[in-house]
Amino acid sequence: MLTLVFLAGVFSGTFALTAFVYYELGLHPTALEAQLINSLLGLFFFTLIILILGFIFRSRRRKFLMGTVEPIVKAMERIGRGDYDIRLENELDSNFEGIEPVNKLVKSVNSMALELSQMEELRQEFISNVSHEIQSPLTSIRGFARALQKEDLSEEEKNHYLNIIENESMRLSKLSEDLLKLASLDTENLQFEPKPYRLDKQIRSLILACEPQWMEKAIDMVVSLEEVSITADEDLMSQVWINLIHNSIKFSSPSARINIDLHQQEDKALFSISDTGIGISEEDQARVFERFFKADKSRQRSTRGSGLGLSIAKKIVEIHQGEISLQSKLGTGTTVSIFLPITK
């Protein structure tokens, strides 16, 4: 419709133009001659206008490509090469910043670059932490293995060095196990097999399994377990309870007290474990669930860990649509609470 209106306008304009020329020059062509001239000139002007509009459109299209699409393509190429610091606001032609589709595309590219940058920082930090955790026990093993080569060592010294080597080897093994657990929890192919079972029975059996550890430190275990049934992966959840119980025992002083409580609160199971141990500073509490984070910077060799236990526990709880939280006060103790949905 617009094309017909445009075509009629061109021919009408041509007719008016030729009529004016005939009048000025005193020409009197026949009706057929005037019609032929008007038609040819109208067709010529129509074609000329179309060509001019096409040239303007191609020029603007090229300008759009050069000012908008090309910077985005170059930005994607830089991101592909590992440069995640690029932000398109600094690269884009200002003439196209107000176009909504362009704005959405720019925001998407910037968001992707930011997320990839954060992921790269986490990856680098993870590699650094793993390297440090592996290097530390390896250095100890190498050093004490060399010390054992001395001929003037007493039997007591040899046993002491061998015990250290054994402990550091176990530490490496535990680190490897924890890394494999995290890798399996992060993957979509995790074998997650929830089934109904008695949570109070599971926790009670794990407390009894840790009896040698808390008996050795003469810790007073105060346990209150209501009968609670949940639907969850029993093997995965056992890793959570073992980690929390071991942590409480590890960082509690001799003759301390640990309180373990389990009860049902509406449609959720609430588990809490409280100790009277060394506690965690307020500054560190926000980071305790980060991978490799260790709140106690001055741990003895016997209490050192990989810093992965609470990360694993948090991941498992989240897989079960639950929540985990920690409250602590330095020098007073720590309480860890877990909410789990009860699925009928």
N, C-alpha and C positions, 0 to 999 in steps of 0.2 A: 504493500500500500504506500509506504513512504517513497519507494522507488518510482511509482507512477506519479505521485505528487511532485517529486523532484524533476522527473522527466517533463511533465506538463509545464512546470515553472521555467525550465530551460528553454523549451520551444516558444512559450509565451514571450519570454524576454527576447528571444531571437527575432520573433515577429515584430515586436515593438522597435527593436534596433534597426532592422532592415527598412521598416516603414519610415523611420526618421531619416535614414540615409537617402532613400528614394526622394523624399521631400526636399532635402537640402540640395541634392544634385539635379533635381528636376527630372528624374527618370520616371517612366510610366510603363513598367513591364506588364505583360499579360498576367492573368490570374494563375495560369499553369506555370509560367516562368517564376512568378513570385513564390508559388507553393514549393517548387523544386529547390529554389535558392534557400528558402526558409528551412526546409527539411534538411538539406545538406549542412547548412550552417548550424542548425540545432544539434544535429548529430555530432558535428565537429566540436562544438562547445561542451556537449555532454561528455564526450570522450576525454576532452582536455581537463574538465573539472574532476572526472574520475581519476585520471592519472595524477593530478595534483594532490587530491585527497589520499590516494594510495601512497604517494611519496611522503606526505606528511605523516601518515600512519606508520609507514616503515621506519621513518626517522625517529618517531616517538617510541616505536617498539624497540628499535636498536638502543635508544637511550635508556629505555626501561631495563633491557637486558644488561647493558653496561653498568647502569647505576644500581640495580637491585639484584638480578639473578646472578650476575658474575661474581659480586662479592660473597654471596651466599655459597656458590660453588667453591670458590677459593677457600672460604672458611671451612667447609666440609673437608676439603683436601688437607688443610692444616690439621684439623682434628684427627683425620685418618693417619697423619704422620706423628700423632702424639702431642700436638700443641693444643692444650686445653685452656689456655689463658685468653684466647681470642674472644672478643665481644663485638657483635655486629653493629652496635650503635656507633662505633668508631669507624666502621668501614663503609656504611651505607650512604648512598646519595640522599641528602636531606630533602630533595624534592619528592621522595617516595616514602618518607617516614610516616605520613598520615594515612596511607592506604591500609585498610583493615586486614586484608589477606596477607599483605607484606608484614604487618606488625605481628600477626600470629606466627608466621614463619620465622621471623627474627627471634621472637620469644622462645619458640621451640628449639631453635639452634643454640641460643644462649643457655637455655635450661639444660640441654644435652651436654654442652661443653662443661658447665658447672658440675653436673653429676659425675661426668667422666673424670673431671679433675679431683673431685672428692674421693672417688673410687681409687684413683691412682695413688693419692696420698695414703689411703687406708692400706693399699697393697704394699706400698713401700714400707709403711710402719709395721705391717704384719711380717714382711720378710726380715726387717731389722730385728724385730722381737724374737722371731724364730731362730735367727742366726745367733743372737745373744744367748738365748736359753740353751741352745745346743753347745755353743762354744764354752760356756762356763763349766759344765760337768766334764767335757772333754779335756779341758785344761787341767782340772783336778785329777782326772784319771791318768793323764800323761805324766803329771808331776809326781804323783805318788808311786806310779809304776817305775819311774826312774829312781825314786828313793829306795824302792825295794831291791834295787841292784847293788846297793851298798852291802859290803860283807860284814861290817861291824854292827849290824842291827840286832837288837835283842828280839826274842820271840814276841814279847809284848808289843814292841814297836811294829813288827811285821803284821801282827794281827790287827793292830790299829789302822795301819795303812790299807790292809786288805778290806777291812770293814768300810772304810771311806770309798774305796774303789767300787765295792759292791753297792753301796748306797747311791753313788753317782750313776752307776749303770742302771739301777732301778729307776732313778729319776729320769734318765733318758728314755727308758722304756715307757714310763708313765706319760711323758711328753708326747711320744709317738702315738700312744693310744688315744690321748686327748685330741690330738690333731686329726686323727682318723675319725673320731666321734664327731668333731665339729664339721668335718668335710661331709660326713654322711647326713648330718642334721641340716646342712645347707642345701643339699641336693633335693630335687623333686622326686628322686627315686627312693626316698627313705622308706624302709619297710615299717610301716606304722600299723600295728595290729591291736586296736583297743578292744577290751572285753571287760565284762563286769567282774569285780573282785572286791574283797574286804580290805580297805585301805588300812584300817587299824591293825589288822593281823600282819600286813606287810611291814609297817613301820616297827611294830613290836619285835618281829623276827630280826630286823636289821639292827635294832638297838642291842639285842642280845648277841648278835654276831660281832659287834664292836666292844663287847664286854672286856676283853683283855686290855684294850687301849684305855678305857675310862677307869678300870680297876687299878691299872698301873699307876695312875695319877691320883687315885683315891677320890675321884670325882663323885659327887652326890647327884645321881640321875633322878629327877622328879618327873614322872611320866603320867600323863592323864590322856587316855585315848578312848573316845566314845566310839561306839560301833557305827562306822560309816562305810557305805558301799559306793564305789564310783565305777565309771566305764572309762578305762584308759589303757595305755600300753604298759603293762606291769614292769617289764624289763627296763624300759626307758625311765619310768618314774623311780625305780630303785636307785638309779644313778643320782637322781636329785637328792633323795633322802640320805644316801651314803655320803655324798659330798658335804651336805650341811652338818651331819653328825660329826664327821671327821674334822671339819673346820672348827666346830665348837670345842671339841676335845683338844685339838692341836693348840688353840690359842687361849685355853683356860689354864690357870695356874693350878698346882696341886691342891687338893681338898676344896676345889671350887664347886659350884653347883650349876647344873644345866637343866632347864625346864623345857619339856616337850609336851605340846598340847595339840589335840585334834578333836574338833567337834563340828557338827553340821550347823550352818547358819543359813536358814531358808533353803534355797536350791543350790547352795555351794558348800564345799568342804573347806574348812579353815584349818590350816596347819601352821604352827608357830614353834620356833625353837629359840630359846634365850639362854645366853651364857653370861658369866660374870668375868669374862676374859679381858684382854687388853683394850678392846674397843677400836673404833675407827674414827678418825677425825672428820669433822663436818665437811671439810674441803674434799676429802677422798670418797665420801659416801656416794657422791654423784657419779663416780667412775668405777665403782666396784664390780659392775657387770661387764665392763669392757674387757676385751681379750688381752691377756698378758698383764693386766694392771695388777699391781701389788701394793696394797695400802701400807703394809709394814715394811719400810725400807731397810730395817736393821734386823732382819730375820737371822736366826741361827741356822747353821747348815741342816740341822735335824728337822726344822720346820719349814724349809723352803719348798715352794710349789711352783707350778708352771704359770699360775695366774689365769688358768682356763676353766677351773672348776665352776665358778659362779656363772661364767658365760654359757657353759654347757647346760647348767641347771635352768637358766633363764630361757634358753632356746627350747628346751624340752617342755617347760611350763607353757610357753607361748604356743607351741604346737598343739597342746591340749586345751587351747583357748582359756588359759588361766592367767593369773597375775602373781608376780613375785615382788616383794618390797623389802627394804632393809632400814632399820633404825638402829643407831648406835651412838654411844657417847664415849669419848676417849678416856680410858682408865676405868670404865664402869662395866661395859659389856655390850653385846650386840644381840638384836632380835631380828630374825628373818621370818617373814610371814608369806604364806602362799594360799591363794584362793583357787580352787578348782571347781568347775561346774559338775554337778551331779546329774548324769544322764540316765533317765529311767530306761 
